[in-house]
Structures are given as C-alpha cells and as structure tokens.
Amino acid sequence: MDSSGKNMNSAVTLTLSGMLDVKSAAKLEAEIMSELAGTNKLLLDFKDVTYVSSSGLRVLLTCDKATKEKGGKMTITNASSFVMQIFTVTGFSNILNFK
C-alpha cells in the first residue's frame, strides 16, 4: 500500500493504492493518526485501491472514530465497484462516509 498526503487548509488528503490488508494496515493507521495530530478532516482517495481485508476495515473504523472524536469527518472517495462491494457486504457502507 503506497500513500501520499497533502495538507490543504487544515484538511488532509491521502491517496492510497494497492491492497489494504494485514501487511499495509498498521502502516496506514500510523500515517493517518500522525496526520490527525494537525487536522480533523480526512479524505481518503481509494482510486487505486484494489482490495480491503478485515485488517484494513478495522483500521478505517479506528481512524473514522478518531476523526469523529476530534469533531471532524473522514470521507472515502473514488472507491471501485469491487471495493464498494466489500464495504456493502460488511455493512461498512452504512458506517463510513463516502463521496
């Protein structure tokens, strides 16, 4: 999982690629938590994400909760239909914010 962040007016956009699985989940969580030290608005661009495992879902839920605790919002954008199916089947489409 490769990611790159960009600060813009207190909002952070992370562009993700590859698989969000057990190998990449901890790294992504650490990166998101680091970014949340300076903002409460997070946009995750999933354009190049090919798969999300249960470990990845856990990280997204943890980070969404941390963002909400700061009075902010985490939004996922550009998820493929396959990745959206994962969110739908697991019920995460009803929990997380999508654009």
Chimera marker file (.cmm) of the C-alpha trace (Angstrom):
<marker_set name="trace">
<marker id="1" x="0.000" y="0.000" z="0.000" r="1" g="1" b="0" radius="0.5"/>
<marker id="2" x="1.536" y="3.263" z="-1.126" r="1" g="1" b="0" radius="0.5"/>
<marker id="3" x="0.124" y="6.537" z="0.095" r="1" g="1" b="0" radius="0.5"/>
<marker id="4" x="0.920" y="10.179" z="-0.162" r="1" g="1" b="0" radius="0.5"/>
<marker id="5" x="-0.508" y="13.008" z="1.925" r="1" g="1" b="0" radius="0.5"/>
<marker id="6" x="-1.114" y="16.660" z="1.201" r="1" g="1" b="0" radius="0.5"/>
<marker id="7" x="-2.194" y="19.320" z="3.705" r="1" g="1" b="0" radius="0.5"/>
<marker id="8" x="-4.690" y="21.875" z="2.381" r="1" g="1" b="0" radius="0.5"/>
<marker id="9" x="-6.445" y="24.361" z="4.672" r="1" g="1" b="0" radius="0.5"/>
<marker id="10" x="-6.385" y="22.000" z="7.656" r="1" g="1" b="0" radius="0.5"/>
<marker id="11" x="-7.798" y="19.120" z="5.569" r="1" g="1" b="0" radius="0.5"/>
<marker id="12" x="-5.624" y="16.147" z="4.694" r="1" g="1" b="0" radius="0.5"/>
<marker id="13" x="-5.980" y="14.071" z="1.530" r="1" g="1" b="0" radius="0.5"/>
<marker id="14" x="-4.320" y="10.663" z="1.372" r="1" g="1" b="0" radius="0.5"/>
<marker id="15" x="-4.145" y="8.917" z="-1.976" r="1" g="1" b="0" radius="0.5"/>
<marker id="16" x="-3.950" y="5.167" z="-1.459" r="1" g="1" b="0" radius="0.5"/>
<marker id="17" x="-3.006" y="2.403" z="-3.855" r="1" g="1" b="0" radius="0.5"/>
<marker id="18" x="-2.730" y="-1.357" z="-3.845" r="1" g="1" b="0" radius="0.5"/>
<marker id="19" x="-4.205" y="-3.661" z="-1.245" r="1" g="1" b="0" radius="0.5"/>
<marker id="20" x="-5.259" y="-2.518" z="2.207" r="1" g="1" b="0" radius="0.5"/>
<marker id="21" x="-4.515" y="-5.747" z="4.038" r="1" g="1" b="0" radius="0.5"/>
<marker id="22" x="-2.700" y="-7.080" z="7.096" r="1" g="1" b="0" radius="0.5"/>
<marker id="23" x="0.683" y="-6.116" z="5.594" r="1" g="1" b="0" radius="0.5"/>
<marker id="24" x="-0.231" y="-2.481" z="4.982" r="1" g="1" b="0" radius="0.5"/>
<marker id="25" x="-2.888" y="-1.767" z="7.624" r="1" g="1" b="0" radius="0.5"/>
<marker id="26" x="-0.568" y="-0.882" z="10.515" r="1" g="1" b="0" radius="0.5"/>
<marker id="27" x="1.488" y="1.474" z="8.355" r="1" g="1" b="0" radius="0.5"/>
<marker id="28" x="-1.646" y="3.231" z="7.111" r="1" g="1" b="0" radius="0.5"/>
<marker id="29" x="-3.062" y="3.538" z="10.621" r="1" g="1" b="0" radius="0.5"/>
<marker id="30" x="0.174" y="5.114" z="11.882" r="1" g="1" b="0" radius="0.5"/>
<marker id="31" x="0.215" y="7.545" z="8.966" r="1" g="1" b="0" radius="0.5"/>
<marker id="32" x="-3.409" y="8.555" z="9.416" r="1" g="1" b="0" radius="0.5"/>
<marker id="33" x="-3.020" y="9.020" z="13.174" r="1" g="1" b="0" radius="0.5"/>
<marker id="34" x="0.054" y="11.163" z="12.547" r="1" g="1" b="0" radius="0.5"/>
<marker id="35" x="-1.886" y="13.337" z="10.086" r="1" g="1" b="0" radius="0.5"/>
<marker id="36" x="-4.798" y="13.646" z="12.532" r="1" g="1" b="0" radius="0.5"/>
<marker id="37" x="-2.489" y="15.370" z="15.008" r="1" g="1" b="0" radius="0.5"/>
<marker id="38" x="-2.905" y="18.506" z="12.875" r="1" g="1" b="0" radius="0.5"/>
<marker id="39" x="-6.415" y="18.221" z="11.436" r="1" g="1" b="0" radius="0.5"/>
<marker id="40" x="-9.842" y="16.699" z="11.950" r="1" g="1" b="0" radius="0.5"/>
<marker id="41" x="-10.762" y="16.472" z="8.256" r="1" g="1" b="0" radius="0.5"/>
<marker id="42" x="-9.527" y="13.494" z="6.285" r="1" g="1" b="0" radius="0.5"/>
<marker id="43" x="-10.195" y="12.484" z="2.685" r="1" g="1" b="0" radius="0.5"/>
<marker id="44" x="-9.041" y="9.032" z="1.572" r="1" g="1" b="0" radius="0.5"/>
<marker id="45" x="-8.782" y="8.655" z="-2.204" r="1" g="1" b="0" radius="0.5"/>
<marker id="46" x="-9.314" y="4.957" z="-2.987" r="1" g="1" b="0" radius="0.5"/>
<marker id="47" x="-8.984" y="5.316" z="-6.784" r="1" g="1" b="0" radius="0.5"/>
<marker id="48" x="-6.107" y="2.818" z="-6.963" r="1" g="1" b="0" radius="0.5"/>
<marker id="49" x="-7.107" y="0.531" z="-4.060" r="1" g="1" b="0" radius="0.5"/>
<marker id="50" x="-7.724" y="-2.981" z="-5.326" r="1" g="1" b="0" radius="0.5"/>
<marker id="51" x="-8.731" y="-4.818" z="-2.135" r="1" g="1" b="0" radius="0.5"/>
<marker id="52" x="-9.649" y="-4.193" z="1.509" r="1" g="1" b="0" radius="0.5"/>
<marker id="53" x="-9.273" y="-7.013" z="4.059" r="1" g="1" b="0" radius="0.5"/>
<marker id="54" x="-10.732" y="-7.241" z="7.550" r="1" g="1" b="0" radius="0.5"/>
<marker id="55" x="-7.499" y="-5.702" z="8.881" r="1" g="1" b="0" radius="0.5"/>
<marker id="56" x="-7.992" y="-2.762" z="6.539" r="1" g="1" b="0" radius="0.5"/>
<marker id="57" x="-11.615" y="-2.378" z="7.605" r="1" g="1" b="0" radius="0.5"/>
<marker id="58" x="-10.536" y="-2.303" z="11.249" r="1" g="1" b="0" radius="0.5"/>
<marker id="59" x="-8.045" y="0.481" z="10.524" r="1" g="1" b="0" radius="0.5"/>
<marker id="60" x="-10.668" y="2.512" z="8.681" r="1" g="1" b="0" radius="0.5"/>
<marker id="61" x="-13.106" y="2.119" z="11.556" r="1" g="1" b="0" radius="0.5"/>
<marker id="62" x="-10.453" y="3.117" z="14.121" r="1" g="1" b="0" radius="0.5"/>
<marker id="63" x="-9.420" y="6.168" z="12.119" r="1" g="1" b="0" radius="0.5"/>
<marker id="64" x="-13.016" y="7.208" z="11.472" r="1" g="1" b="0" radius="0.5"/>
<marker id="65" x="-13.689" y="7.040" z="15.217" r="1" g="1" b="0" radius="0.5"/>
<marker id="66" x="-10.556" y="9.103" z="15.978" r="1" g="1" b="0" radius="0.5"/>
<marker id="67" x="-11.631" y="11.723" z="13.449" r="1" g="1" b="0" radius="0.5"/>
<marker id="68" x="-15.144" y="11.942" z="14.913" r="1" g="1" b="0" radius="0.5"/>
<marker id="69" x="-13.718" y="12.264" z="18.429" r="1" g="1" b="0" radius="0.5"/>
<marker id="70" x="-11.922" y="15.400" z="17.202" r="1" g="1" b="0" radius="0.5"/>
<marker id="71" x="-15.217" y="16.765" z="15.856" r="1" g="1" b="0" radius="0.5"/>
<marker id="72" x="-14.233" y="16.023" z="12.273" r="1" g="1" b="0" radius="0.5"/>
<marker id="73" x="-15.038" y="13.727" z="9.403" r="1" g="1" b="0" radius="0.5"/>
<marker id="74" x="-13.262" y="11.039" z="7.391" r="1" g="1" b="0" radius="0.5"/>
<marker id="75" x="-14.504" y="10.549" z="3.825" r="1" g="1" b="0" radius="0.5"/>
<marker id="76" x="-13.628" y="7.842" z="1.310" r="1" g="1" b="0" radius="0.5"/>
<marker id="77" x="-13.761" y="8.800" z="-2.342" r="1" g="1" b="0" radius="0.5"/>
<marker id="78" x="-13.250" y="7.108" z="-5.729" r="1" g="1" b="0" radius="0.5"/>
<marker id="79" x="-13.674" y="3.529" z="-4.473" r="1" g="1" b="0" radius="0.5"/>
<marker id="80" x="-14.049" y="1.000" z="-7.290" r="1" g="1" b="0" radius="0.5"/>
<marker id="81" x="-17.239" y="-1.038" z="-7.578" r="1" g="1" b="0" radius="0.5"/>
<marker id="82" x="-15.357" y="-4.110" z="-6.293" r="1" g="1" b="0" radius="0.5"/>
<marker id="83" x="-14.109" y="-2.270" z="-3.197" r="1" g="1" b="0" radius="0.5"/>
<marker id="84" x="-17.578" y="-0.768" z="-2.659" r="1" g="1" b="0" radius="0.5"/>
<marker id="85" x="-18.984" y="-4.320" z="-2.704" r="1" g="1" b="0" radius="0.5"/>
<marker id="86" x="-16.649" y="-5.154" z="0.199" r="1" g="1" b="0" radius="0.5"/>
<marker id="87" x="-17.922" y="-2.123" z="2.120" r="1" g="1" b="0" radius="0.5"/>
<marker id="88" x="-21.534" y="-3.035" z="1.331" r="1" g="1" b="0" radius="0.5"/>
<marker id="89" x="-21.297" y="-6.738" z="2.217" r="1" g="1" b="0" radius="0.5"/>
<marker id="90" x="-19.586" y="-5.961" z="5.530" r="1" g="1" b="0" radius="0.5"/>
<marker id="91" x="-22.024" y="-3.171" z="6.412" r="1" g="1" b="0" radius="0.5"/>
<marker id="92" x="-19.271" y="-0.547" z="6.388" r="1" g="1" b="0" radius="0.5"/>
<marker id="93" x="-21.128" y="1.368" z="3.673" r="1" g="1" b="0" radius="0.5"/>
<marker id="94" x="-23.606" y="2.306" z="6.431" r="1" g="1" b="0" radius="0.5"/>
<marker id="95" x="-20.894" y="3.308" z="8.910" r="1" g="1" b="0" radius="0.5"/>
<marker id="96" x="-18.274" y="5.213" z="6.914" r="1" g="1" b="0" radius="0.5"/>
<marker id="97" x="-18.706" y="8.333" z="4.779" r="1" g="1" b="0" radius="0.5"/>
<marker id="98" x="-18.380" y="8.051" z="1.015" r="1" g="1" b="0" radius="0.5"/>
<marker id="99" x="-18.242" y="10.672" z="-1.703" r="1" g="1" b="0" radius="0.5"/>
<link id1="1" id2="2" r="1" g="1" b="0" radius="0.2"/>
<link id1="2" id2="3" r="1" g="1" b="0" radius="0.2"/>
<link id1="3" id2="4" r="1" g="1" b="0" radius="0.2"/>
<link id1="4" id2="5" r="1" g="1" b="0" radius="0.2"/>
<link id1="5" id2="6" r="1" g="1" b="0" radius="0.2"/>
<link id1="6" id2="7" r="1" g="1" b="0" radius="0.2"/>
<link id1="7" id2="8" r="1" g="1" b="0" radius="0.2"/>
<link id1="8" id2="9" r="1" g="1" b="0" radius="0.2"/>
<link id1="9" id2="10" r="1" g="1" b="0" radius="0.2"/>
<link id1="10" id2="11" r="1" g="1" b="0" radius="0.2"/>
<link id1="11" id2="12" r="1" g="1" b="0" radius="0.2"/>
<link id1="12" id2="13" r="1" g="1" b="0" radius="0.2"/>
<link id1="13" id2="14" r="1" g="1" b="0" radius="0.2"/>
<link id1="14" id2="15" r="1" g="1" b="0" radius="0.2"/>
<link id1="15" id2="16" r="1" g="1" b="0" radius="0.2"/>
<link id1="16" id2="17" r="1" g="1" b="0" radius="0.2"/>
<link id1="17" id2="18" r="1" g="1" b="0" radius="0.2"/>
<link id1="18" id2="19" r="1" g="1" b="0" radius="0.2"/>
<link id1="19" id2="20" r="1" g="1" b="0" radius="0.2"/>
<link id1="20" id2="21" r="1" g="1" b="0" radius="0.2"/>
<link id1="21" id2="22" r="1" g="1" b="0" radius="0.2"/>
<link id1="22" id2="23" r="1" g="1" b="0" radius="0.2"/>
<link id1="23" id2="24" r="1" g="1" b="0" radius="0.2"/>
<link id1="24" id2="25" r="1" g="1" b="0" radius="0.2"/>
<link id1="25" id2="26" r="1" g="1" b="0" radius="0.2"/>
<link id1="26" id2="27" r="1" g="1" b="0" radius="0.2"/>
<link id1="27" id2="28" r="1" g="1" b="0" radius="0.2"/>
<link id1="28" id2="29" r="1" g="1" b="0" radius="0.2"/>
<link id1="29" id2="30" r="1" g="1" b="0" radius="0.2"/>
<link id1="30" id2="31" r="1" g="1" b="0" radius="0.2"/>
<link id1="31" id2="32" r="1" g="1" b="0" radius="0.2"/>
<link id1="32" id2="33" r="1" g="1" b="0" radius="0.2"/>
<link id1="33" id2="34" r="1" g="1" b="0" radius="0.2"/>
<link id1="34" id2="35" r="1" g="1" b="0" radius="0.2"/>
<link id1="35" id2="36" r="1" g="1" b="0" radius="0.2"/>
<link id1="36" id2="37" r="1" g="1" b="0" radius="0.2"/>
<link id1="37" id2="38" r="1" g="1" b="0" radius="0.2"/>
<link id1="38" id2="39" r="1" g="1" b="0" radius="0.2"/>
<link id1="39" id2="40" r="1" g="1" b="0" radius="0.2"/>
<link id1="40" id2="41" r="1" g="1" b="0" radius="0.2"/>
<link id1="41" id2="42" r="1" g="1" b="0" radius="0.2"/>
<link id1="42" id2="43" r="1" g="1" b="0" radius="0.2"/>
<link id1="43" id2="44" r="1" g="1" b="0" radius="0.2"/>
<link id1="44" id2="45" r="1" g="1" b="0" radius="0.2"/>
<link id1="45" id2="46" r="1" g="1" b="0" radius="0.2"/>
<link id1="46" id2="47" r="1" g="1" b="0" radius="0.2"/>
<link id1="47" id2="48" r="1" g="1" b="0" radius="0.2"/>
<link id1="48" id2="49" r="1" g="1" b="0" radius="0.2"/>
<link id1="49" id2="50" r="1" g="1" b="0" radius="0.2"/>
<link id1="50" id2="51" r="1" g="1" b="0" radius="0.2"/>
<link id1="51" id2="52" r="1" g="1" b="0" radius="0.2"/>
<link id1="52" id2="53" r="1" g="1" b="0" radius="0.2"/>
<link id1="53" id2="54" r="1" g="1" b="0" radius="0.2"/>
<link id1="54" id2="55" r="1" g="1" b="0" radius="0.2"/>
<link id1="55" id2="56" r="1" g="1" b="0" radius="0.2"/>
<link id1="56" id2="57" r="1" g="1" b="0" radius="0.2"/>
<link id1="57" id2="58" r="1" g="1" b="0" radius="0.2"/>
<link id1="58" id2="59" r="1" g="1" b="0" radius="0.2"/>
<link id1="59" id2="60" r="1" g="1" b="0" radius="0.2"/>
<link id1="60" id2="61" r="1" g="1" b="0" radius="0.2"/>
<link id1="61" id2="62" r="1" g="1" b="0" radius="0.2"/>
<link id1="62" id2="63" r="1" g="1" b="0" radius="0.2"/>
<link id1="63" id2="64" r="1" g="1" b="0" radius="0.2"/>
<link id1="64" id2="65" r="1" g="1" b="0" radius="0.2"/>
<link id1="65" id2="66" r="1" g="1" b="0" radius="0.2"/>
<link id1="66" id2="67" r="1" g="1" b="0" radius="0.2"/>
<link id1="67" id2="68" r="1" g="1" b="0" radius="0.2"/>
<link id1="68" id2="69" r="1" g="1" b="0" radius="0.2"/>
<link id1="69" id2="70" r="1" g="1" b="0" radius="0.2"/>
<link id1="70" id2="71" r="1" g="1" b="0" radius="0.2"/>
<link id1="71" id2="72" r="1" g="1" b="0" radius="0.2"/>
<link id1="72" id2="73" r="1" g="1" b="0" radius="0.2"/>
<link id1="73" id2="74" r="1" g="1" b="0" radius="0.2"/>
<link id1="74" id2="75" r="1" g="1" b="0" radius="0.2"/>
<link id1="75" id2="76" r="1" g="1" b="0" radius="0.2"/>
<link id1="76" id2="77" r="1" g="1" b="0" radius="0.2"/>
<link id1="77" id2="78" r="1" g="1" b="0" radius="0.2"/>
<link id1="78" id2="79" r="1" g="1" b="0" radius="0.2"/>
<link id1="79" id2="80" r="1" g="1" b="0" radius="0.2"/>
<link id1="80" id2="81" r="1" g="1" b="0" radius="0.2"/>
<link id1="81" id2="82" r="1" g="1" b="0" radius="0.2"/>
<link id1="82" id2="83" r="1" g="1" b="0" radius="0.2"/>
<link id1="83" id2="84" r="1" g="1" b="0" radius="0.2"/>
<link id1="84" id2="85" r="1" g="1" b="0" radius="0.2"/>
<link id1="85" id2="86" r="1" g="1" b="0" radius="0.2"/>
<link id1="86" id2="87" r="1" g="1" b="0" radius="0.2"/>
<link id1="87" id2="88" r="1" g="1" b="0" radius="0.2"/>
<link id1="88" id2="89" r="1" g="1" b="0" radius="0.2"/>
<link id1="89" id2="90" r="1" g="1" b="0" radius="0.2"/>
<link id1="90" id2="91" r="1" g="1" b="0" radius="0.2"/>
<link id1="91" id2="92" r="1" g="1" b="0" radius="0.2"/>
<link id1="92" id2="93" r="1" g="1" b="0" radius="0.2"/>
<link id1="93" id2="94" r="1" g="1" b="0" radius="0.2"/>
<link id1="94" id2="95" r="1" g="1" b="0" radius="0.2"/>
<link id1="95" id2="96" r="1" g="1" b="0" radius="0.2"/>
<link id1="96" id2="97" r="1" g="1" b="0" radius="0.2"/>
<link id1="97" id2="98" r="1" g="1" b="0" radius="0.2"/>
<link id1="98" id2="99" r="1" g="1" b="0" radius="0.2"/>
</marker_set>
